Amino acid sequence: MKSPAGMVSSLSLAGLVALAVASPAQAQEQVVKIGHSGPLSGPNAFAGKDNENGIRLAIEELNAKKLSVGGKTLKFELVSEDDQCDAKTGVSVAQKFVDDGVKFVMGPYCSGVAIPASRIYSDGGTLVSTVGTNPKVTQGGYKNLYRIIASDNQIGGAMAVYAAKELKVKKVGVIDDRTAFGQGLAEEFTKEAKKQGLTIVGQEFTTDKAVDFTAILTNMKGKAPEAIFFGGYAPQAAPMARQMKQLAVPGKLLGGDTVCSPATGKIGGDAVNDLVFCAQGGSMLEKAQSGPAFKEKFKKRFNIDPDAYAASYYDQVLFIGESMKKANAIDPDKVGAELYKATYKGVAATYAYDDKGNMKQAPITVFTFKNAAPVPIASY
């Protein structure tokens, strides 16, 4: 019979053997957390979930590739937080990510969150990739902040050019929801519309919580616009389109990227058909080289079609993974240096950034709605 001391020794030996077996595997793995800040509740939750799915799909592909950096296999993990498209909440989310050591964040979705949160991320040394389109997002002078789609001046400008050249309108009304995104987009549309020789016959304001636009549409109707541009989100654009038809307001309803969402058709139904026209950053996925394949695998994985920016989030996460491999590092500054100097051909675009973090060339697609679904009609 073994003495108690002998039992302890044998147990200790067994424990050491187990440790020796387990340690190499653990030592060879490096966890990289990818944060996501976006609206996961409220009226824009559909967009937050879509963006999150784009990130998740890219992370799963990166993990399958087993990228090696510094002799360790990278294991990417998604950490998602609901910023509610609210500035105060978004700043809290940013601080939480910084405190938790999350060095790579996808989002925010809303410009009104991206603008104040970017300072927190910069101070914390976090690399941020956003779809916030307000030009101010990249004017803060923060490094390692990237806008992964076109900005408002490009999107709003493209819609104004389309209205003048293709829709042949002369008089337009403008409505915005007073958010940083909506107001900025409307301002850029107005600027380019005037350059194109269009007359702004009226300007009205609403909020990003409103659903009844009867009063402002009745005002607008009296000014006889041939089109109305709306700077705001799908949950407002859809009922606005319905009410335009009910009130017999003449002309088309024009909008930016958020209006191009399938949610506009789901909420607005047939009222949006051939009435709503919108411009969105990115190529026509149907005509992009890898677009159909992306749509197919996204649908297979999540049982839903990708919305506006799933492909852009997916592309940027893969670009970040490739940059880590090239830099042989996961330090945000070293990865950022690769992002600034490299070019990456993705699904939605070819990504190359200027020193402010804007895309050097950002494709834009114009959509209308048929059978309550967005259909691409032109690309710039």
C-alpha positions as CSV (number, residue, x, y, z in Angstrom):
1,M,0.0,0.0,0.0
2,K,1.4,3.4,-1.0
3,S,1.9,6.0,1.7
4,P,-0.2,9.3,1.5
5,A,3.0,11.0,0.4
6,G,3.4,8.6,-2.4
7,M,-0.2,9.2,-3.4
8,V,0.4,12.9,-3.5
9,S,3.6,12.5,-5.5
10,S,1.8,10.3,-8.1
11,L,-1.1,12.7,-8.3
12,S,1.3,15.6,-8.8
13,L,3.2,13.7,-11.5
14,A,-0.1,13.0,-13.3
15,G,-1.1,16.7,-13.0
16,L,2.3,17.7,-14.4
17,V,1.9,15.3,-17.3
18,A,-1.6,16.7,-18.1
19,L,-0.2,20.2,-18.0
20,A,2.7,19.3,-20.3
21,V,0.2,17.8,-22.8
22,A,-2.2,20.7,-22.6
23,S,0.2,23.7,-22.5
24,P,1.6,23.6,-26.0
25,A,-1.9,23.7,-27.6
26,Q,-2.9,26.6,-25.4
27,A,0.4,28.4,-25.9
28,Q,0.0,28.2,-29.7
29,E,-3.4,29.9,-29.8
30,Q,-4.0,33.7,-29.6
31,V,-7.5,35.0,-29.1
32,V,-8.4,38.1,-31.1
33,K,-11.7,39.8,-30.1
34,I,-13.6,41.6,-32.8
35,G,-16.1,44.0,-31.2
36,H,-19.3,45.1,-32.9
37,S,-21.2,48.3,-31.9
38,G,-24.6,48.6,-33.6
39,P,-28.4,48.8,-33.0
40,L,-29.5,45.4,-31.8
41,S,-32.8,46.7,-30.5
42,G,-35.2,49.4,-31.6
43,P,-36.3,50.3,-35.2
44,N,-32.8,49.8,-36.7
45,A,-32.2,46.4,-35.1
46,F,-32.5,44.7,-38.5
47,A,-29.4,46.6,-39.7
48,G,-27.4,45.9,-36.6
49,K,-28.2,42.1,-36.9
50,D,-27.3,42.2,-40.5
51,N,-24.0,43.9,-39.9
52,E,-23.3,41.4,-37.0
53,N,-24.0,38.5,-39.4
54,G,-21.5,39.9,-41.9
55,I,-18.8,40.0,-39.2
56,R,-19.7,36.5,-37.9
57,L,-19.4,35.0,-41.4
58,A,-16.0,36.5,-41.9
59,I,-14.8,35.4,-38.4
60,E,-15.9,31.8,-39.1
61,E,-13.9,31.9,-42.4
62,L,-10.8,33.4,-40.7
63,N,-10.9,30.7,-38.0
64,A,-11.2,28.0,-40.6
65,K,-8.1,29.4,-42.3
66,K,-6.1,29.1,-39.0
67,L,-4.0,32.2,-39.6
68,S,-0.6,32.1,-37.9
69,V,0.9,35.2,-36.4
70,G,4.1,35.2,-34.4
71,G,4.0,31.4,-34.3
72,K,0.5,31.3,-32.8
73,T,-2.8,30.4,-34.5
74,L,-5.3,33.2,-34.3
75,K,-8.7,32.5,-32.8
76,F,-11.2,35.3,-33.6
77,E,-14.1,35.9,-31.3
78,L,-17.1,38.2,-31.8
79,V,-18.2,40.4,-29.0
80,S,-21.3,42.3,-29.8
81,E,-22.9,45.3,-28.0
82,D,-26.2,47.1,-28.5
83,D,-25.5,50.9,-28.9
84,Q,-29.2,51.5,-29.8
85,C,-28.0,54.2,-32.4
86,D,-27.8,56.4,-29.3
87,A,-24.8,58.7,-28.7
88,K,-24.7,58.3,-24.9
89,T,-25.1,54.5,-25.1
90,G,-22.6,54.3,-27.9
91,V,-20.0,56.1,-25.9
92,S,-20.6,53.7,-23.0
93,V,-20.2,50.7,-25.3
94,A,-16.9,52.3,-26.6
95,Q,-15.6,52.7,-23.1
96,K,-16.6,49.1,-22.2
97,F,-14.7,47.7,-25.3
98,V,-11.6,49.8,-24.4
99,D,-11.7,48.7,-20.7
100,D,-12.1,45.0,-21.9
101,G,-9.1,45.3,-24.2
102,V,-11.0,44.9,-27.4
103,K,-8.6,46.3,-30.0
104,F,-10.7,45.9,-33.2
105,V,-14.3,47.2,-33.4
106,M,-16.7,47.0,-36.3
107,G,-19.2,49.9,-36.2
108,P,-20.8,52.0,-35.1
109,Y,-23.7,52.0,-37.7
110,C,-25.0,55.4,-36.9
111,S,-23.0,58.6,-37.5
112,G,-24.5,60.1,-34.4
113,V,-22.7,57.4,-32.4
114,A,-19.5,57.1,-34.5
115,I,-18.6,60.8,-34.1
116,P,-18.5,61.0,-30.2
117,A,-17.3,57.4,-29.8
118,S,-14.4,57.8,-32.1
119,R,-12.5,59.8,-29.5
120,I,-12.9,57.1,-26.9
121,Y,-11.7,54.4,-29.3
122,S,-8.7,56.6,-30.3
123,D,-7.7,57.3,-26.7
124,G,-7.9,53.5,-26.0
125,G,-5.8,52.5,-29.0
126,T,-8.7,50.7,-30.7
127,L,-8.9,50.2,-34.5
128,V,-12.4,51.1,-35.7
129,S,-14.2,50.4,-39.0
130,T,-17.5,52.2,-39.4
131,V,-20.3,52.7,-41.9
132,G,-21.1,56.1,-40.3
133,T,-21.4,58.3,-43.5
134,N,-21.4,61.8,-42.1
135,P,-18.2,63.6,-43.3
136,K,-17.4,64.6,-39.7
137,V,-16.8,61.0,-38.8
138,T,-13.4,61.0,-40.4
139,Q,-12.6,64.7,-39.7
140,G,-11.5,64.3,-36.1
141,G,-8.0,63.5,-37.0
142,Y,-8.0,60.1,-35.4
143,K,-5.8,57.4,-36.8
144,N,-6.9,53.8,-37.3
145,L,-10.5,54.9,-38.0
146,Y,-11.8,53.7,-41.3
147,R,-15.1,54.5,-43.2
148,I,-15.7,51.3,-45.1
149,I,-18.3,52.7,-47.5
150,A,-19.0,56.0,-49.4
151,S,-19.6,59.2,-47.3
152,D,-22.7,61.4,-47.3
153,N,-21.2,63.8,-49.8
154,Q,-20.7,60.9,-52.3
155,I,-24.1,59.3,-51.6
156,G,-26.2,62.5,-51.3
157,G,-24.3,63.9,-54.3
158,A,-25.0,60.8,-56.4
159,M,-28.7,60.9,-55.6
160,A,-28.9,64.6,-56.7
161,V,-27.1,63.8,-60.0
162,Y,-29.5,60.9,-60.6
163,A,-32.5,63.1,-59.9
164,A,-31.3,65.7,-62.3
165,K,-29.9,63.6,-65.1
166,E,-32.1,60.5,-65.0
167,L,-35.4,61.5,-63.3
168,K,-35.2,64.9,-65.1
169,V,-36.7,66.7,-62.1
170,K,-36.4,70.5,-61.6
171,K,-38.0,71.1,-58.3
172,V,-37.3,69.1,-55.1
173,G,-38.3,69.2,-51.5
174,V,-36.0,68.1,-48.7
175,I,-36.9,66.5,-45.3
176,D,-34.5,65.3,-42.7
177,D,-34.8,63.5,-39.3
178,R,-32.3,65.9,-37.5
179,T,-29.9,63.0,-36.7
180,A,-26.2,63.5,-37.6
181,F,-26.7,61.1,-40.4
182,G,-30.0,62.4,-41.8
183,Q,-29.1,66.1,-41.5
184,G,-25.6,65.5,-43.1
185,L,-27.0,63.5,-45.9
186,A,-29.7,66.1,-46.7
187,E,-27.1,68.9,-46.6
188,E,-24.9,67.1,-49.1
189,F,-27.9,66.3,-51.4
190,T,-29.0,70.0,-51.3
191,K,-25.5,71.2,-52.1
192,E,-25.2,69.0,-55.2
193,A,-28.8,69.6,-56.2
194,K,-28.2,73.3,-56.4
195,K,-25.0,72.7,-58.5
196,Q,-27.2,70.6,-60.9
197,G,-29.6,73.5,-61.3
198,L,-32.4,72.1,-59.2
199,T,-34.7,74.4,-57.1
200,I,-35.3,73.5,-53.5
201,V,-38.9,74.4,-53.1
202,G,-39.2,73.5,-49.4
203,Q,-37.4,72.1,-46.4
204,E,-39.1,70.2,-43.5
205,F,-37.8,68.4,-40.4
206,T,-38.9,65.3,-38.4
207,T,-37.4,62.9,-36.0
208,D,-36.0,59.3,-36.2
209,K,-38.9,58.2,-34.0
210,A,-41.8,59.7,-36.0
211,V,-44.3,57.6,-38.1
212,D,-46.9,60.3,-39.0
213,F,-45.7,62.7,-41.6
214,T,-49.2,64.1,-42.7
215,A,-48.5,67.7,-41.7
216,I,-45.1,68.1,-43.3
217,L,-46.2,66.2,-46.5
218,T,-49.3,68.4,-46.8
219,N,-47.0,71.5,-46.5
220,M,-44.7,70.0,-49.1
221,K,-47.6,69.1,-51.5
222,G,-48.6,72.8,-51.7
223,K,-45.1,73.5,-53.1
224,A,-45.5,71.0,-55.9
225,P,-42.1,69.3,-55.8
226,E,-41.3,66.7,-58.5
227,A,-39.3,64.7,-55.9
228,I,-38.8,64.8,-52.2
229,F,-35.4,63.8,-50.7
230,F,-35.5,62.3,-47.2
231,G,-32.4,62.2,-45.0
232,G,-33.2,59.5,-42.5
233,Y,-33.7,55.8,-41.9
234,A,-36.0,53.0,-43.4
235,P,-38.5,52.9,-40.4
236,Q,-39.4,56.5,-41.3
237,A,-39.0,56.3,-45.1
238,A,-41.5,53.5,-45.5
239,P,-44.5,55.1,-43.8
240,M,-43.6,58.4,-45.5
241,A,-43.9,56.7,-48.8
242,R,-47.3,55.2,-47.9
243,Q,-48.5,58.6,-46.7
244,M,-47.3,60.3,-49.9
245,K,-49.6,58.0,-51.9
246,Q,-52.5,58.5,-49.5
247,L,-52.2,62.3,-49.8
248,A,-51.5,62.2,-53.5
249,V,-48.2,64.0,-53.1
250,P,-46.6,64.2,-56.5
251,G,-43.1,63.0,-57.4
252,K,-40.7,60.4,-56.2
253,L,-39.3,59.8,-52.7
254,L,-35.5,59.9,-52.8
255,G,-33.1,58.7,-50.0
256,G,-29.7,57.5,-49.0
257,D,-28.2,54.1,-48.2
258,T,-30.4,53.3,-45.2
259,V,-33.5,53.7,-47.3
260,C,-32.2,51.0,-49.7
261,S,-32.7,48.4,-47.0
262,P,-35.2,45.6,-47.7
263,A,-36.9,46.8,-44.5
264,T,-38.3,49.8,-46.5
265,G,-40.2,47.3,-48.6
266,K,-41.2,45.1,-45.7
267,I,-42.7,48.0,-43.8
268,G,-44.0,50.0,-46.7
269,G,-45.3,47.2,-48.9
270,D,-46.4,48.0,-52.4
271,A,-46.5,51.7,-51.7
272,V,-42.7,51.9,-52.2
273,N,-42.8,50.3,-55.7
274,D,-41.4,52.7,-58.4
275,L,-41.8,55.5,-55.9
276,V,-38.7,55.2,-53.7
277,F,-35.2,55.7,-55.2
278,C,-32.1,55.6,-53.1
279,A,-28.3,55.6,-53.4
280,Q,-26.1,53.1,-51.4
281,G,-22.4,52.7,-51.1
282,G,-21.0,49.5,-52.7
283,S,-21.3,47.7,-56.0
284,M,-24.3,45.9,-57.3
285,L,-23.8,42.5,-55.5
286,E,-25.6,40.7,-58.3
287,K,-23.0,42.0,-60.8
288,A,-19.9,41.9,-58.6
289,Q,-17.6,39.1,-59.3
290,S,-18.0,37.4,-56.0
291,G,-21.4,38.9,-55.1
292,P,-23.8,36.0,-56.0
293,A,-21.5,33.5,-54.1
294,F,-21.5,35.8,-51.1
295,K,-25.3,36.1,-51.1
296,E,-25.7,32.3,-51.4
297,K,-23.5,31.5,-48.5
298,F,-24.9,34.2,-46.4
299,K,-28.5,32.9,-47.0
300,K,-27.4,29.4,-46.3
301,R,-25.7,30.3,-43.0
302,F,-28.4,32.7,-41.6
303,N,-31.5,31.8,-43.6
304,I,-32.0,35.4,-44.6
305,D,-30.7,37.6,-47.5
306,P,-27.9,40.1,-46.7
307,D,-29.1,43.7,-46.2
308,A,-27.3,46.9,-47.0
309,Y,-23.9,46.5,-45.4
310,A,-23.3,42.9,-44.4
311,A,-20.9,42.5,-47.3
312,S,-18.9,45.6,-46.4
313,Y,-18.5,44.4,-42.8
314,Y,-17.6,41.0,-44.0
315,D,-15.0,42.4,-46.4
316,Q,-13.3,44.6,-43.8
317,V,-13.0,41.8,-41.3
318,L,-11.2,39.7,-43.9
319,F,-9.1,42.7,-44.9
320,I,-8.1,43.1,-41.2
321,G,-7.2,39.4,-41.0
322,E,-5.1,39.6,-44.1
323,S,-3.3,42.7,-42.7
324,M,-2.5,40.8,-39.4
325,K,-0.9,38.1,-41.5
326,K,1.1,40.5,-43.5
327,A,2.2,42.5,-40.5
328,N,2.8,39.3,-38.5
329,A,1.2,41.1,-35.6
330,I,-2.1,41.8,-34.0
331,D,-1.1,45.2,-32.7
332,P,-3.7,47.8,-34.0
333,D,-1.0,50.3,-35.1
334,K,0.9,47.6,-37.1
335,V,-2.3,46.2,-38.6
336,G,-3.5,49.8,-39.3
337,A,-0.2,50.6,-41.1
338,E,-1.0,47.6,-43.5
339,L,-4.6,48.8,-44.0
340,Y,-3.4,52.3,-45.0
341,K,-0.9,51.0,-47.6
342,A,-2.7,48.0,-49.0
343,T,-5.5,47.4,-51.4
344,Y,-8.0,44.6,-50.9
345,K,-10.5,43.3,-53.4
346,G,-13.7,42.4,-51.5
347,V,-17.2,41.5,-52.4
348,A,-18.8,45.0,-52.1
349,A,-15.8,47.1,-53.2
350,T,-12.0,47.3,-53.6
351,Y,-10.7,48.8,-50.4
352,A,-7.9,51.4,-50.3
353,Y,-7.9,54.2,-47.7
354,D,-6.5,57.7,-47.7
355,D,-4.8,59.2,-44.7
356,K,-8.1,60.2,-43.1
357,G,-9.5,56.7,-43.4
358,N,-11.9,57.4,-46.3
359,M,-12.1,55.0,-49.2
360,K,-10.1,56.3,-52.2
361,Q,-12.8,55.0,-54.6
362,A,-16.2,54.2,-53.2
363,P,-18.7,52.7,-55.6
364,I,-22.3,53.8,-55.3
365,T,-25.4,52.0,-56.6
366,V,-28.8,53.5,-57.2
367,F,-31.9,51.3,-56.4
368,T,-35.6,51.5,-56.8
369,F,-38.2,49.1,-55.4
370,K,-40.1,46.4,-57.3
371,N,-42.5,43.9,-55.6
372,A,-41.5,45.7,-52.3
373,A,-37.8,44.7,-52.7
374,P,-34.8,46.9,-53.7
375,V,-33.6,46.4,-57.2
376,P,-30.3,48.0,-58.5
377,I,-30.7,50.2,-61.5
378,A,-27.4,52.1,-61.9
379,S,-23.9,52.1,-60.6
380,Y,-21.4,55.0,-60.3
